[in-house]
Amino acid sequence: QYFLLVLDNRFSDIELREEEGIPTEEFLESCYAIVPVLDKLGPTVFAPVKMDFVGNIKKINQKFITNKEEFDTLQKIVLHEVNAGVAQVRNSATEALLWLKRGLKFLKGFLTEVKNGEKNIQTAL
């Protein structure tokens, strides 16, 4: 099954801020844009991945919306949580970002396998 993907918010379009890092809002928009891809890949097989993915996006977004100016980059969120001593606390935005990164890396690996011709989903996973 082939499908065409057109993502409006792509990670490659995010402009890094020289000294400050990755803009939070644009990063979250790019993450949200991936959610429908998971549905296309297999709503049943990818349901746990999607739940984890969306949960981590929401945790980061919840931190972001508490102060959009202060937390306008991911680096500022992480530094704030490190300085406050909560970066390693369960459900912190920093922990969510770590798991979101792992999820993105997993998804990239899976899609690379499919792109390289693997037709068996279990094998690609």
C-alpha positions, -999 to 999 in steps of 0.1 A, spaced: 0 0 0 15 33 -11 4 67 -1 15 102 -9 25 124 20 25 162 19 35 177 52 29 214 57 51 215 88 85 198 81 114 195 105 137 206 76 119 239 74 125 249 110 150 277 112 174 272 141 180 303 162 217 310 162 223 311 200 190 299 213 183 267 195 151 250 182 119 270 182 94 251 204 62 261 185 76 251 151 90 218 164 57 209 180 38 217 148 61 194 129 56 167 155 18 170 153 20 168 115 34 133 118 5 119 138 -17 113 107 12 94 91 10 69 120 -26 63 112 -18 57 75 10 33 85 -14 11 105 -39 24 130 -37 -9 150 0 -17 147 10 19 154 -16 27 181 9 24 210 35 44 192 9 71 183 -3 72 220 32 76 233 41 101 206 10 123 212 14 121 249 50 134 247 40 162 224 13 173 248 37 173 278 61 196 260 32 218 248 18 220 283 52 234 295 54 257 265 20 273 270 27 282 306 51 309 293 55 310 255 80 338 256 103 322 282 100 288 266 102 298 229 130 272 223 134 236 234 168 244 249 152 270 272 127 245 284 154 219 292 177 245 309 148 258 330 139 222 341 176 213 348 181 245 369 148 238 387 159 202 394 129 187 377 144 176 343 146 139 354 112 139 371 86 117 356 64 135 330 88 165 328 90 182 294 126 172 293 118 135 297 90 139 271 114 154 247 139 125 252 111 100 245 98 120 216 133 120 201 135 82 205 101 79 188 111 100 159 143 80 155 123 47 156 99 61 130 128 72 108 144 38 110 111 20 102 104 43 72 140 38 60 134 0 60 102 4 40 118 28 16 146 3 11 121 -23 0 111 -42 31 75 -53 26 69 -71 59 58 -46 85 70 -68 114 105 -72 98 107 -34 92 96 -27 128 
